[in-house]
Amino acid sequence: MDERYAYIGHEIVGAMVKTRLAEAGYTCADSVARASIVITYCASQTALEDAYFDEDGIVQGAGPRTMLIDLSAATPSFARELNAVAMVSDLVAIEAPLVVADVTLSDAFSDRGNLMCLVAGEDKDVEAARPLLELLVGSVQTTGGSGSAQMARAAYTLQASAQIMAAVEADALYRSTQRSSSSLETAFGRAGAMTSEAEQVLSAVNEGRFEGTYTVEMLMAELSAALMAADDVDLILPQAEACLHLLELLAVIGGAGKAPSALALVYGEEAACAANGLDWTRAEQAYPSGEEDDYDLDDDEFPPGFGTYSAN
């Protein structure tokens, strides 16, 4: 396989890709047209569609038999569409959504063992892409035909986001009880974790680790893709929608670039938010009085669950 590649997309993932492939002797081409492999990772479905299908996008610019490897979380329907377009354009499409095991690490992408790809495509194409993918991640798991890897990614995302939210809210309950229990003469420890994922989040919250290379923006992209996949089959997922709303709030007040453990700050004191660079006045600007009708709230309230804002 020609070892010239091009990368398009998010800079954090791009830095990991370029470092690992450079160590393996791959050369980063200066354009899609000069590459035999194009690797993408976009943090929104819109950016991903633009990257591939714009007038000057990858599909138009890539040469015959170029291998397109997409690491993004997308919908199964997008994966199938890209595969169909690739086939008629004499290109090879591999869907390989990236999975980060411990999202709370300060550099979640530095350890190959913390990364996995779920991979779908034609068998011969998947096997051709496997050596490159194994340079990037510690585990490559094939899932079947076009769309299956993104479906598996969506299922993983729904479970992972639920565990993050459950851990954060359990911790918020313990902390709130500690602040108000002095008269009860009751000692409370920290919230217990039922899974390793919850333990990772709780440890990060208790240690005040709210920064990392895997960001709230990335989790929002993954959860949005999962919700779009559900919408494609007319399925409503209230828990996932509530989680996305909370992530959107955190992003509005300045937390898009923080680690998902920063969700705990939304449930804490305003001073702790400010100390971590979060500004609640941004929420006032983004959700001015009178625009809460979608949530059936009074003018002085914020959507349910956003306790810090309504309390301050």
C-alpha positions in Angstrom: 0.0 0.0 0.0 1.2 3.5 -0.9 2.2 5.2 2.4 1.1 8.8 1.5 -2.0 10.0 3.4 -4.0 13.1 4.0 -5.8 14.0 7.2 -8.9 16.3 7.4 -10.7 17.2 10.6 -10.3 17.9 14.3 -6.8 19.0 15.3 -6.6 16.9 18.5 -7.2 13.6 16.7 -5.2 14.8 13.8 -2.1 15.3 16.0 -2.4 11.7 17.2 -2.9 10.4 13.7 0.1 12.3 12.3 2.4 11.4 15.1 1.7 7.7 15.0 1.8 7.5 11.2 5.0 9.5 11.0 6.7 7.1 13.4 5.6 4.2 11.1 7.1 5.9 8.1 3.9 7.3 6.5 4.2 10.6 4.7 1.5 13.3 5.1 0.5 14.5 1.6 -0.1 18.2 1.0 -3.5 17.5 -0.7 -6.2 14.8 -1.0 -5.3 14.4 -4.6 -1.8 13.4 -3.8 -2.8 10.8 -1.1 -3.7 7.2 -1.5 -5.3 7.2 2.0 -7.6 10.0 3.4 -8.3 9.9 7.1 -11.1 12.0 8.6 -12.4 12.8 12.1 -15.1 15.6 12.4 -16.9 16.7 15.5 -20.2 17.3 13.8 -22.3 15.6 11.1 -22.4 18.9 9.2 -18.6 19.2 9.1 -18.3 15.6 8.1 -20.8 16.0 5.2 -19.0 19.1 4.0 -15.6 17.4 4.2 -16.8 14.6 1.9 -19.5 16.1 -0.3 -18.7 19.8 -0.8 -17.9 20.9 -4.3 -14.2 20.9 -3.3 -14.6 17.9 -0.9 -12.8 14.6 -0.6 -15.0 12.7 -3.0 -14.4 15.2 -5.8 -10.6 15.6 -5.0 -9.5 12.0 -4.3 -7.9 9.9 -7.0 -9.1 6.5 -8.1 -8.9 3.7 -5.5 -8.1 6.2 -2.7 -9.0 4.6 0.6 -11.3 6.8 2.8 -11.0 6.0 6.5 -13.5 7.9 8.6 -12.9 7.9 12.4 -15.9 10.1 13.2 -19.0 9.1 15.0 -21.8 9.4 12.4 -25.1 7.9 11.6 -25.4 4.5 9.9 -27.3 6.2 7.0 -24.3 8.6 6.4 -21.9 5.6 6.4 -24.1 3.8 3.9 -24.4 6.9 1.7 -20.6 7.5 1.8 -20.0 3.8 0.9 -22.4 4.0 -2.0 -20.9 7.2 -3.4 -17.4 5.8 -3.0 -18.3 2.7 -5.0 -19.6 4.7 -7.9 -16.6 7.0 -7.7 -14.0 4.2 -7.7 -13.0 4.9 -4.1 -12.9 2.7 -1.0 -14.8 3.7 2.1 -14.0 2.3 5.5 -16.1 3.4 8.5 -14.0 3.1 11.6 -15.5 5.2 14.4 -13.0 5.9 17.2 -13.9 4.9 20.8 -12.0 6.3 23.8 -12.1 4.0 26.8 -11.2 6.5 29.6 -12.5 9.9 28.6 -11.2 11.5 31.8 -7.5 11.2 31.1 -5.6 14.5 30.6 -4.3 13.1 27.3 -6.8 10.4 26.3 -5.3 9.8 22.9 -1.6 9.3 24.0 -2.1 5.6 24.9 -3.0 3.3 22.0 -4.5 0.9 24.6 -7.1 3.6 25.5 -8.4 3.6 21.9 -10.5 1.3 19.8 -12.0 1.4 16.3 -15.2 -0.3 15.4 -14.8 -1.1 11.7 -17.2 -1.9 8.8 -16.8 -2.3 5.1 -16.0 -4.9 2.5 -13.9 -7.7 4.0 -10.9 -7.2 1.7 -11.0 -3.5 2.3 -11.2 -3.8 6.0 -8.2 -6.2 6.0 -6.2 -3.8 3.8 -7.0 -0.9 6.3 -6.3 -3.0 9.4 -2.5 -2.5 9.6 -2.9 1.3 9.5 -5.7 1.2 12.1 -3.6 -0.9 14.4 -0.9 1.8 14.3 -3.5 4.2 15.7 -5.5 2.2 18.2 -5.0 -0.8 20.6 -8.0 -2.7 19.4 -9.7 -3.1 16.0 -13.1 -4.8 16.1 -15.0 -5.6 12.9 -18.8 -5.3 12.9 -19.9 -6.3 9.4 -21.3 -4.5 6.5 -21.7 -0.8 5.8 -23.5 1.1 8.6 -22.9 -1.6 11.3 -19.9 0.1 12.9 -21.8 3.4 13.3 -24.7 1.5 14.8 -22.4 -0.2 17.3 -20.8 3.1 18.0 -24.2 4.7 18.7 -25.1 1.9 21.1 -21.8 2.4 22.9 -22.3 6.1 23.1 -25.7 5.8 24.7 -24.4 3.5 27.4 -21.3 5.5 28.0 -23.1 8.9 28.3 -25.7 7.4 30.6 -22.9 6.2 32.9 -21.2 9.6 32.9 -24.5 11.3 33.8 -25.4 8.8 36.5 -22.0 9.1 38.1 -22.1 12.9 38.0 -25.6 13.1 39.4 -24.8 10.6 42.2 -21.8 12.6 43.2 -23.9 15.8 43.1 -26.4 14.2 45.5 -23.6 13.2 47.9 -22.0 16.7 47.9 -25.4 18.4 48.4 -26.2 16.2 51.3 -22.8 16.8 52.9 -23.4 20.6 52.7 -26.8 20.3 54.4 -26.4 17.4 56.8 -24.5 19.0 59.7 -27.6 19.1 61.8 -28.3 15.4 61.1 -25.0 14.3 62.6 -24.5 12.1 59.6 -21.2 11.4 57.8 -21.4 10.8 54.1 -18.5 9.5 52.0 -18.3 9.7 48.2 -20.7 8.1 45.7 -19.9 4.5 45.0 -19.2 3.4 41.4 -20.9 0.3 39.9 -18.8 0.3 36.7 -15.2 1.1 35.8 -16.5 3.9 33.6 -18.3 5.5 36.5 -15.2 5.1 38.7 -13.2 6.9 36.1 -15.6 9.9 36.2 -16.0 9.9 39.9 -12.2 9.9 40.4 -11.8 12.8 38.0 -14.5 14.8 39.8 -13.1 14.2 43.2 -9.6 15.1 42.1 -10.8 18.2 40.2 -9.6 16.9 36.8 -11.8 18.8 34.4 -9.3 19.3 31.5 -8.4 16.7 28.8 -7.9 16.1 25.1 -11.2 14.2 24.9 -13.7 17.0 25.2 -17.3 17.8 25.8 -17.5 18.8 22.1 -16.5 15.3 21.1 -19.0 13.7 23.4 -21.7 16.0 22.1 -20.9 15.0 18.5 -21.1 11.3 19.4 -24.4 11.7 21.3 -25.9 13.8 18.5 -25.0 11.1 16.0 -26.6 8.4 18.2 -29.8 10.6 18.5 -29.9 11.1 14.7 -29.6 7.4 14.2 -32.6 6.9 16.5 -34.5 9.6 14.7 -33.9 7.8 11.4 -36.0 4.9 12.8 -38.5 7.1 14.6 -37.3 6.2 18.1 -37.3 8.8 20.9 -34.6 8.5 23.5 -35.5 10.9 26.4 -32.4 10.1 28.6 -30.0 10.7 25.7 -31.8 13.9 24.8 -31.6 15.2 28.4 -27.9 14.4 28.5 -27.3 16.3 25.3 -29.2 19.3 26.6 -27.0 19.4 29.6 -23.8 19.1 27.5 -25.1 22.0 25.3 -25.5 24.1 28.5 -22.0 23.3 29.6 -20.7 24.3 26.2 -22.6 27.5 26.2 -21.0 28.6 29.5 -17.6 27.8 28.2 -17.1 24.1 28.8 -17.0 22.8 25.2 -13.2 22.2 25.4 -13.2 20.6 28.9 -13.3 16.9 29.7 -16.8 15.3 30.3 -16.1 15.2 34.1 -16.7 19.0 34.0 -20.4 18.2 33.9 -20.1 18.0 37.7 -19.4 21.7 37.8 -22.9 22.5 36.5 -24.3 20.9 39.7 -21.9 22.7 42.0 -21.3 26.2 43.3 -21.1 29.2 41.0 -17.7 30.0 42.5 -16.3 26.6 41.5 -17.6 27.2 37.9 -15.9 30.6 37.7 -12.7 29.1 39.1 -12.7 26.7 36.2 -13.4 29.3 33.5 -17.2 28.8 33.2 -19.4 31.9 33.0 -23.1 31.6 33.7 -23.9 35.0 32.2 -23.4 33.4 28.8 -26.4 31.2 29.6 -28.4 34.3 30.3 -27.4 35.6 26.8 -28.1 32.3 25.1 -31.4 31.7 26.8 -32.9 35.2 27.4 -36.1 35.6 29.4 -39.1 34.5 27.4 -37.3 31.7 25.4 -37.9 29.1 28.0 -41.3 28.2 26.7 -40.0 25.0 25.1 -39.4 23.8 28.7 -42.6 25.1 30.2 -40.8 27.2 32.8 -41.4 30.4 34.6 -39.2 33.3 33.5 -36.8 33.0 36.4 -36.1 29.3 36.0 -33.8 27.3 33.8 -34.5 23.8 32.3 -34.9 21.1 34.9 -31.7 19.6 36.3 -29.6 22.8 35.7 -29.6 23.4 39.5 -26.6 25.8 39.6 -28.2 28.3 37.2 -31.6 28.4 38.9 -30.1 28.5 42.3 -27.8 31.4 41.6 
